[in-house]
Amino acid sequence: MKKVLLLSLTGVILLSGCTKTKSLIRKLTGQPAPTAMVQASATPAPQAQAMIEISNYKFSPATLTVRPGETVKVVNHDTVRHDVHAKDNSFKTVLLGKDESATFTAPMKAGTYDYICDPHSATMKGVLVVK
Ligand SMILES: [Cu+2]
């Protein structure tokens, strides 16, 4: 019976990937969680989406490196509206209000692309590196 419980709990853990369940299993069975579960949770996550975040009139990261044609998400955390606009016009977003986001497609050609925020072009600058 204990074995059945352990197996079903392992199933739950594999599905949820929750670390809290690990201590639950220890409580219920008096044994450390099976190592197979640890391996399962070590599965590499899918690669995070390329993202530029805007906060306090700054692009973060200031320099972002992406692959040609990669989709880049832009999120604005300021109450002031900002956008992302490549100096050579190869990419551009609309003006984003607070907590709004947009995506653009990185150029297919490798290179270094300077971009600005249109309303704050004097101070808000960033670099997109495509390689
Ligand atoms: Cu701006």
Residues whose N, C-alpha, C, O or C-beta is under 5 A from the ligand:
A	BS01	CU	R81 H82 D83 C117 P119 H120 M124
